Amino acid sequence: MEGAARTLTPPTINISTVAHATSTSTSSSSSKLKGRARSASLVKVEEIKETVDDLLDQSAYTNYNQEWVNRKGAWLIHIILIFGGKLLFDLIPGVTQDISWTLTNISYMALSFLMFHHVTGIPFQSDLHGGAYDDLTLWEQIDEGAQYTPAKKWLICVPIGLFLVSTHFTKYDPWQFAVNFSSLLFILIPKLPMAPSSFTANV
């Protein structure tokens, strides 16, 4: 009876192998959960190279002429001005809806061009920056001249959206479409990186 009995020994477990397998499975599962990184924007931010002297003069003090563009509510003011202008034109007797939208579109484009692409320099404390902004329009001052920043993308999308709305409410009239499209090109071309500042400032 005693000879038939067998001594049972517990199996040996390699702790290091189990720990390695657990860490490997954990890292693989976490990598699967993480997934691929978010793709970047199709239009990337491009910085404009400046001379060392201009960079020192521009960074000496805050340029309040362009700082407001990135403040809270600065984007919303464009929509408010557009609808305010639309209501103003609606109050004029004899102005139909299609004419009102066309006038709103032209007025916004003209004021935007005057403000962002025609006037150069800064209206106050220009001596603090050593004249570094004297030859730059407001568009070139925004975000230190970098292209395709969120603020500049918004300022590009607003005229396009207003053009599409104006085209819809004018019932795609050929003459008004030509006027609205011409005003859109008038404001979009100066926003392109290859547009010369001397051209936009002297128009």
Residue frames relative to the residue before (quaternion, step in Angstrom):
aa qw qx qy qz dx dy dz
M 1.0000 0.0000 0.0000 0.0000 0.00 0.00 0.00
E 0.6974 0.4467 -0.2774 0.4870 3.50 0.94 -0.90
G 0.6346 0.5343 -0.3453 0.4389 3.58 1.09 -0.61
A 0.6628 0.5136 -0.3100 0.4480 3.53 1.10 -0.68
A 0.5870 0.5825 -0.3791 0.4153 3.51 1.18 -0.48
R 0.2295 -0.7696 0.5873 0.1002 3.54 -1.01 0.82
T 0.3965 -0.6920 0.5494 0.2491 3.52 -1.11 0.73
L 0.2411 -0.7784 0.5675 0.1179 3.56 -0.74 1.06
T 0.1174 -0.7809 0.6118 0.0471 3.55 -0.83 1.01
P 0.4700 -0.6835 0.4702 0.3013 3.62 -0.87 0.85
P 0.5216 -0.6413 0.4520 0.3351 3.60 -1.02 0.70
T 0.4303 -0.6839 0.5291 0.2591 3.54 -1.16 0.65
I 0.1735 -0.7793 0.5986 0.0656 3.54 -1.00 0.92
N 0.3161 -0.7415 0.5640 0.1791 3.55 -0.83 1.03
I 0.3172 -0.7918 0.4947 0.1664 3.58 -0.31 1.29
S 0.6492 0.5357 -0.3297 0.4276 3.59 0.95 -0.82
T 0.6451 0.5206 -0.3298 0.4518 3.58 1.03 -0.78
V 0.6610 0.5035 -0.3071 0.4640 3.57 0.97 -0.86
A 0.6521 0.5131 -0.3167 0.4595 3.57 0.96 -0.86
H 0.6499 0.5144 -0.3168 0.4611 3.57 1.01 -0.83
A 0.6610 0.4997 -0.3071 0.4680 3.58 0.98 -0.85
T 0.6477 0.5224 -0.3200 0.4531 3.58 1.03 -0.80
S 0.6721 0.4889 -0.3004 0.4680 3.57 0.95 -0.87
T 0.6362 0.5295 -0.3302 0.4537 3.57 1.06 -0.75
S 0.6777 0.4809 -0.2940 0.4724 3.57 0.94 -0.90
T 0.6363 0.5316 -0.3320 0.4497 3.59 1.06 -0.73
S 0.6755 0.4885 -0.2985 0.4648 3.57 0.95 -0.89
S 0.6544 0.5084 -0.3220 0.4578 3.57 1.02 -0.77
S 0.6632 0.4940 -0.3137 0.4666 3.56 1.01 -0.81
S 0.6464 0.5093 -0.3296 0.4627 3.60 1.03 -0.74
S 0.6409 0.5107 -0.3341 0.4656 3.57 1.07 -0.69
K 0.6321 0.5173 -0.3392 0.4666 3.56 1.10 -0.63
L 0.6558 0.5059 -0.3123 0.4651 3.57 1.02 -0.79
K 0.6427 0.5424 -0.3301 0.4286 3.55 1.02 -0.77
G 0.2044 -0.8095 0.5251 0.1651 3.57 0.96 -0.80
R 0.6765 -0.4781 0.3494 0.4378 3.56 -1.27 -0.15
A 0.5925 -0.5919 0.4156 0.3547 3.51 -1.17 0.57
R 0.5923 -0.5827 0.4231 0.3614 3.54 -1.21 0.59
S 0.4651 -0.6933 0.4767 0.2753 3.53 -0.87 0.96
A 0.5055 -0.6558 0.4746 0.2985 3.55 -1.11 0.70
S 0.6523 -0.5105 0.3846 0.4074 3.55 -1.31 0.28
L 0.5608 -0.6086 0.4415 0.3467 3.55 -1.13 0.65
V 0.7398 0.2889 -0.1768 0.5813 3.55 1.11 -0.70
K 0.1754 -0.8297 0.5257 0.0668 3.55 -0.23 1.28
V 0.5765 -0.5706 0.4587 0.3629 3.53 -1.29 0.44
E 0.0864 -0.7898 0.6068 0.0223 3.54 -0.82 1.03
E 0.2652 -0.7778 0.5531 0.1367 3.55 -0.70 1.10
I 0.3672 -0.7164 0.5554 0.2084 3.53 -1.10 0.81
K 0.3723 -0.7378 0.5194 0.2173 3.55 -0.79 1.00
E 0.1151 -0.7817 0.6124 0.0245 3.55 -0.92 1.03
T 0.5728 -0.5587 0.4549 0.3910 3.53 -1.27 0.27
V 0.6515 -0.5293 0.3698 0.3984 3.54 -1.23 0.42
D 0.6498 0.5235 -0.3225 0.4469 3.59 0.96 -0.81
D 0.6583 0.5004 -0.3122 0.4679 3.58 0.97 -0.84
L 0.6468 0.5195 -0.3237 0.4551 3.58 0.97 -0.79
L 0.6548 0.5053 -0.3153 0.4652 3.58 0.99 -0.78
D 0.6697 0.4931 -0.3003 0.4670 3.58 0.97 -0.85
Q 0.6801 0.4967 -0.2938 0.4522 3.58 0.97 -0.84
S 0.7249 0.4299 -0.2447 0.4794 3.58 1.06 -0.71
A 0.4370 0.7107 -0.4597 0.3044 3.60 1.24 -0.02
Y 0.7924 0.0081 0.0298 0.6093 3.57 0.97 -0.90
T 0.6058 -0.5594 0.4204 0.3788 3.57 -1.25 0.37
N 0.3233 -0.7337 0.5671 0.1886 3.55 -0.93 0.93
Y 0.1968 -0.8226 0.5261 0.0885 3.56 -0.07 1.29
N 0.5233 0.6436 -0.4159 0.3729 3.59 1.22 -0.25
Q 0.7881 0.2704 -0.1437 0.5339 3.60 1.08 -0.64
E 0.4944 0.6942 -0.4222 0.3088 3.59 1.21 -0.25
W 0.6246 0.5811 -0.3432 0.3931 3.60 1.05 -0.75
V 0.5477 0.6440 -0.3997 0.3543 3.60 1.13 -0.53
N 0.7533 0.3680 -0.1973 0.5081 3.60 1.05 -0.72
R 0.4814 0.6670 -0.4470 0.3515 3.60 1.20 0.16
K 0.6376 -0.5337 0.3934 0.3922 3.53 -1.28 0.41
G 0.7949 0.2710 -0.2280 0.4927 3.58 -0.85 1.00
A 0.5041 0.6668 -0.4273 0.3445 3.60 1.23 -0.19
W 0.6516 0.5029 -0.3190 0.4698 3.57 1.07 -0.67
L 0.6632 0.5297 -0.3094 0.4289 3.56 1.00 -0.82
I 0.5835 0.6084 -0.3800 0.3808 3.60 1.08 -0.60
H 0.5888 0.5694 -0.3755 0.4336 3.61 1.11 -0.55
I 0.6609 0.4950 -0.3053 0.4743 3.59 0.94 -0.87
I 0.6451 0.5208 -0.3205 0.4582 3.58 0.99 -0.84
L 0.6676 0.4972 -0.3045 0.4629 3.59 0.94 -0.84
I 0.6339 0.5321 -0.3343 0.4508 3.58 1.01 -0.76
F 0.7093 0.4320 -0.2668 0.4889 3.59 0.82 -0.93
G 0.6012 0.5411 -0.3599 0.4650 3.60 1.14 -0.54
G 0.6608 0.4878 -0.3027 0.4835 3.57 0.99 -0.78
K 0.6209 0.5400 -0.3377 0.4570 3.57 1.07 -0.75
L 0.6698 0.4842 -0.2999 0.4763 3.59 0.92 -0.86
L 0.6259 0.5411 -0.3362 0.4499 3.59 1.06 -0.70
F 0.6848 0.4621 -0.2872 0.4848 3.59 0.94 -0.83
D 0.6096 0.5531 -0.3559 0.4426 3.60 1.12 -0.54
L 0.6417 0.5414 -0.3252 0.4352 3.58 1.16 -0.53
I 0.5655 0.5874 -0.3900 0.4279 3.58 1.24 -0.31
P 0.4397 -0.7099 0.4757 0.2766 3.62 -0.69 1.01
G 0.8096 0.2881 -0.2262 0.4586 3.54 -1.07 0.83
V 0.5775 0.5741 -0.3850 0.4344 3.60 1.24 -0.07
T 0.2942 -0.7672 0.5492 0.1523 3.56 -0.64 1.15
Q 0.6985 -0.4802 0.3278 0.4171 3.55 -1.32 0.20
D 0.6734 0.4924 -0.3183 0.4502 3.59 0.90 -0.80
I 0.6455 0.4934 -0.3207 0.4868 3.59 1.03 -0.74
S 0.6311 0.5471 -0.3305 0.4396 3.57 1.03 -0.80
W 0.6740 0.4774 -0.2998 0.4773 3.60 0.93 -0.84
T 0.6341 0.5229 -0.3328 0.4624 3.59 1.02 -0.72
L 0.6617 0.4915 -0.3065 0.4761 3.59 0.96 -0.84
T 0.6271 0.5280 -0.3343 0.4650 3.57 1.05 -0.74
N 0.6541 0.5153 -0.3060 0.4615 3.56 0.97 -0.87
I 0.6812 0.4860 -0.2933 0.4623 3.58 0.84 -0.96
S 0.6610 0.5190 -0.3130 0.4425 3.58 0.94 -0.87
Y 0.6667 0.4916 -0.3118 0.4654 3.58 0.91 -0.87
M 0.6593 0.5068 -0.3178 0.4555 3.58 0.92 -0.85
A 0.6663 0.5069 -0.3096 0.4508 3.59 0.93 -0.88
L 0.6797 0.4796 -0.2944 0.4705 3.59 0.90 -0.89
S 0.6335 0.5254 -0.3305 0.4620 3.58 1.05 -0.74
F 0.6496 0.5069 -0.3210 0.4669 3.57 0.97 -0.82
L 0.6577 0.5143 -0.3113 0.4540 3.57 0.94 -0.89
M 0.7213 0.4618 -0.2497 0.4518 3.56 0.91 -0.93
F 0.7987 0.3465 -0.1632 0.4641 3.57 0.79 -1.01
H 0.8267 0.2796 -0.0964 0.4786 3.60 1.01 -0.70
H 0.6979 0.4646 -0.2901 0.4614 3.62 1.15 -0.13
V 0.7292 0.3948 -0.2317 0.5086 3.58 0.77 -1.03
T 0.1743 -0.7895 0.5841 0.0716 3.56 -0.88 0.97
G 0.7298 0.4155 -0.3149 0.4423 3.53 -1.30 0.36
I 0.4334 -0.6463 0.5446 0.3128 3.52 -1.34 -0.29
P 0.5034 -0.7113 0.4019 0.2812 3.61 -0.88 0.90
F 0.8038 0.1694 -0.0875 0.5636 3.61 1.13 -0.35
Q 0.8471 0.1402 -0.1391 0.4933 3.54 -1.20 0.68
S 0.2053 0.8070 -0.5279 0.1672 3.56 0.97 0.82
D 0.6183 0.5660 -0.3536 0.4151 3.60 1.12 -0.52
L 0.5774 0.6063 -0.3775 0.3956 3.60 1.19 -0.43
H 0.7328 0.4093 -0.2206 0.4968 3.58 1.14 -0.59
G 0.4996 -0.6950 0.4128 0.3114 3.57 1.20 0.27
G 0.6373 -0.5580 0.3253 0.4204 3.59 1.13 0.57
A 0.3439 0.7702 -0.4826 0.2357 3.60 1.21 0.33
Y 0.7416 0.3916 -0.2195 0.4985 3.60 1.15 -0.54
D 0.3910 0.7655 -0.4583 0.2262 3.60 1.24 -0.01
D 0.7672 0.3448 -0.1805 0.5099 3.60 1.01 -0.76
L 0.6064 0.5633 -0.3499 0.4387 3.60 1.26 0.12
T 0.3973 -0.6836 0.5581 0.2518 3.54 -1.05 0.81
L 0.6806 -0.4713 0.3481 0.4399 3.57 -1.27 0.18
W 0.6168 0.5536 -0.3429 0.4422 3.59 1.03 -0.75
E 0.6913 0.4653 -0.2727 0.4809 3.58 1.02 -0.80
Q 0.6485 0.5119 -0.3216 0.4625 3.59 1.20 -0.39
I 0.5677 0.6213 -0.3879 0.3758 3.59 1.12 -0.61
D 0.8540 0.0093 -0.0538 0.5175 3.57 -0.93 1.01
E 0.6197 -0.5921 0.3221 0.4021 3.54 1.03 0.92
G 0.7076 -0.4872 0.2573 0.4423 3.57 1.07 0.71
A 0.4600 0.6839 -0.4577 0.3334 3.62 1.21 -0.02
Q 0.3642 -0.7391 0.5331 0.1921 3.54 -1.03 0.84
Y 0.8497 0.2024 -0.1546 0.4616 3.54 -1.34 0.56
T 0.2863 0.7129 -0.5699 0.2916 3.57 0.91 0.92
P 0.6879 -0.4789 0.3165 0.4442 3.66 -1.14 0.29
A 0.6523 0.5096 -0.3281 0.4552 3.61 0.94 -0.77
K 0.6911 0.4651 -0.2880 0.4724 3.58 0.93 -0.83
K 0.6023 0.5347 -0.3640 0.4678 3.59 1.09 -0.56
W 0.6375 0.5186 -0.3213 0.4706 3.57 1.04 -0.78
L 0.6818 0.4844 -0.2855 0.4680 3.59 0.94 -0.87
I 0.6256 0.4905 -0.3399 0.5026 3.59 1.23 -0.27
C 0.6856 0.5041 -0.2863 0.4402 3.59 0.97 -0.85
V 0.6078 0.5833 -0.3632 0.3980 3.62 1.02 -0.70
P 0.6863 0.4526 -0.3182 0.4721 3.69 0.76 -0.82
I 0.6325 0.5248 -0.3406 0.4566 3.58 1.03 -0.72
G 0.6603 0.5002 -0.3048 0.4700 3.58 0.95 -0.85
L 0.6525 0.5054 -0.3134 0.4697 3.59 0.97 -0.81
F 0.6245 0.5301 -0.3343 0.4661 3.58 1.05 -0.72
L 0.6670 0.4972 -0.3066 0.4625 3.60 0.91 -0.86
V 0.6511 0.4995 -0.3149 0.4770 3.59 0.99 -0.80
S 0.6581 0.5069 -0.3088 0.4633 3.59 0.94 -0.86
T 0.6421 0.5206 -0.3205 0.4626 3.57 1.00 -0.80
H 0.6495 0.5199 -0.3175 0.4551 3.58 1.00 -0.78
F 0.7429 0.4196 -0.2372 0.4645 3.58 0.79 -0.97
T 0.6375 0.4738 -0.3459 0.4995 3.60 1.22 -0.17
K 0.4346 -0.7370 0.4252 0.2951 3.57 1.35 0.25
Y 0.5898 -0.6322 0.3431 0.3672 3.55 1.10 0.85
D 0.1738 0.7856 -0.5617 0.1927 3.54 0.98 0.89
P 0.5119 -0.6918 0.4018 0.3129 3.64 -0.70 1.02
W 0.6836 0.4910 -0.3034 0.4466 3.59 0.89 -0.89
Q 0.6956 0.4512 -0.2805 0.4836 3.57 0.89 -0.88
F 0.5852 0.5518 -0.3701 0.4649 3.57 1.14 -0.57
A 0.6522 0.5149 -0.3165 0.4575 3.60 0.95 -0.85
V 0.6573 0.5025 -0.3105 0.4680 3.58 0.99 -0.83
N 0.6887 0.4796 -0.2864 0.4623 3.58 0.87 -0.94
F 0.6657 0.4977 -0.3079 0.4630 3.57 0.99 -0.79
S 0.6304 0.5262 -0.3335 0.4631 3.58 1.05 -0.72
S 0.6591 0.4918 -0.3116 0.4760 3.58 0.99 -0.79
L 0.6104 0.5413 -0.3503 0.4601 3.59 1.12 -0.61
L 0.6621 0.4857 -0.3043 0.4829 3.57 0.93 -0.87
F 0.6101 0.5815 -0.3357 0.4206 3.56 1.09 -0.75
I 0.7470 0.3727 -0.2080 0.5097 3.57 1.10 -0.68
L 0.6657 0.5174 -0.3144 0.4361 3.62 1.12 -0.53
I 0.6230 0.5729 -0.3523 0.3995 3.59 0.96 -0.80
P 0.6798 0.4727 -0.3272 0.4554 3.67 0.84 -0.73
K 0.6264 0.5491 -0.3421 0.4349 3.60 1.20 -0.37
L 0.5486 0.6188 -0.4021 0.3931 3.59 1.21 -0.26
P 0.5826 -0.6167 0.3919 0.3558 3.61 -1.02 0.71
M 0.7050 0.4712 -0.2843 0.4474 3.59 1.04 -0.67
A 0.4866 0.6586 -0.4462 0.3611 3.63 1.24 -0.03
P 0.3812 -0.7352 0.5044 0.2442 3.62 -0.71 0.98
S 0.4934 -0.6791 0.4605 0.2886 3.55 -0.93 0.90
S 0.6145 0.5595 -0.3583 0.4254 3.57 1.06 -0.63
F 0.6291 0.5341 -0.3325 0.4564 3.59 1.10 -0.66
T 0.7070 0.4640 -0.2711 0.4597 3.56 0.81 -0.99
A 0.6772 0.4962 -0.3019 0.4518 3.58 1.01 -0.72
N 0.7344 0.4168 -0.2364 0.4806 3.59 1.13 -0.56
V 0.4506 0.6806 -0.4707 0.3349 3.61 1.22 0.07
